[in-house]
Amino acid sequence: MKNLGFVLLSAFLIAGCASQRQKPVCAEIEYRLNHTAMSPDQREWTRQELEQCRAEQEEYAKSDSLTNKFKKSIYELYADSKKDSVVADSSNIPSEEVVK
């Protein structure tokens, strides 16, 4: 049972970070396009490959809930956690104390 849980967790993390893994792939294609001597038809094929890679990266980013958290800075994450704790604290106050 533990092995199954580990496998499922690993699969979730791998699938959840797809757009993050796609960035270096697109960067490599762009590097080849900009720094490698190619014939015009090879250059066009590489350009199309780069466009397809970027489209896939955008698609992964839209469906990737974990990526959206990584895009925020640590300060934004801290501010969000403070907002959540203030809302949680204010909801726990009994109505009698609010009236006082």
C-alpha positions as CSV (number, residue, x, y, z in Angstrom):
1,M,0.0,0.0,0.0
2,K,2.9,2.4,0.8
3,N,4.4,1.7,-2.6
4,L,1.2,2.5,-4.3
5,G,0.9,5.8,-2.4
6,F,4.5,6.7,-3.3
7,V,4.0,5.9,-7.0
8,L,0.8,8.0,-7.1
9,L,2.5,10.9,-5.3
10,S,5.5,10.7,-7.6
11,A,3.2,10.6,-10.7
12,F,1.3,13.7,-9.4
13,L,4.4,15.7,-8.8
14,I,5.9,14.8,-12.2
15,A,2.6,15.6,-14.0
16,G,2.2,18.8,-11.9
17,C,5.5,20.2,-12.9
18,A,5.2,19.7,-16.7
19,S,5.4,23.4,-17.6
20,Q,8.6,23.7,-15.4
21,R,10.2,20.8,-17.3
22,Q,9.2,22.3,-20.6
23,K,11.1,25.5,-20.1
24,P,14.6,24.0,-20.6
25,V,13.5,22.1,-23.6
26,C,12.3,25.3,-25.3
27,A,15.5,27.1,-24.2
28,E,17.6,24.4,-25.9
29,I,15.6,24.7,-29.1
30,E,15.9,28.5,-29.1
31,Y,19.7,28.2,-28.5
32,R,20.1,25.8,-31.4
33,L,18.0,28.2,-33.6
34,N,20.2,31.2,-32.6
35,H,23.6,29.7,-32.5
36,T,23.8,26.8,-35.0
37,A,24.5,27.1,-38.7
38,M,21.6,25.6,-40.5
39,S,20.2,25.5,-44.0
40,P,17.0,27.7,-44.5
41,D,14.7,24.7,-44.5
42,Q,16.3,23.3,-41.3
43,R,16.0,26.8,-39.7
44,E,12.3,26.9,-40.6
45,W,11.7,23.5,-39.2
46,T,13.5,24.5,-35.9
47,R,11.5,27.7,-35.7
48,Q,8.2,25.6,-36.1
49,E,9.5,23.2,-33.4
50,L,10.2,26.2,-31.1
51,E,6.7,27.6,-31.7
52,Q,5.2,24.2,-30.9
53,C,7.3,23.9,-27.8
54,R,6.1,27.3,-26.5
55,A,2.5,26.4,-27.2
56,E,2.8,23.2,-25.2
57,Q,4.5,25.1,-22.4
58,E,1.6,27.6,-22.3
59,E,-0.9,24.7,-22.3
60,Y,0.9,23.0,-19.4
61,A,1.0,26.2,-17.5
62,K,-2.7,26.7,-17.8
63,S,-3.5,23.2,-16.5
64,D,-0.8,23.2,-13.9
65,S,-2.0,24.2,-10.5
66,L,1.4,23.8,-8.9
67,T,3.1,26.1,-11.4
68,N,0.9,29.0,-10.4
69,K,2.2,28.8,-6.9
70,F,5.8,28.8,-8.0
71,K,5.3,31.9,-10.1
72,K,4.5,33.9,-6.9
73,S,7.4,35.4,-4.9
74,I,8.0,34.3,-1.4
75,Y,6.6,37.7,-0.2
76,E,3.4,37.2,-2.1
77,L,3.0,33.7,-0.7
78,Y,3.6,35.1,2.9
79,A,1.0,37.9,2.3
80,D,-1.5,35.3,1.1
81,S,-0.9,33.1,4.1
82,K,-1.5,36.1,6.4
83,K,-4.7,37.0,4.6
84,D,-5.9,33.4,5.1
85,S,-5.0,33.4,8.8
86,V,-6.8,36.8,9.4
87,V,-9.9,35.4,7.8
88,A,-9.7,32.2,9.8
89,D,-9.1,34.2,13.1
90,S,-12.0,36.6,12.5
91,S,-14.4,33.7,11.8
92,N,-13.5,32.0,15.1
93,I,-14.5,35.1,17.2
94,P,-17.8,34.5,19.1
95,S,-20.6,37.0,18.3
96,E,-20.8,38.1,22.0
97,E,-17.2,39.4,21.8
98,V,-17.8,41.3,18.6
99,V,-20.8,43.1,20.2
100,K,-18.7,44.3,23.2
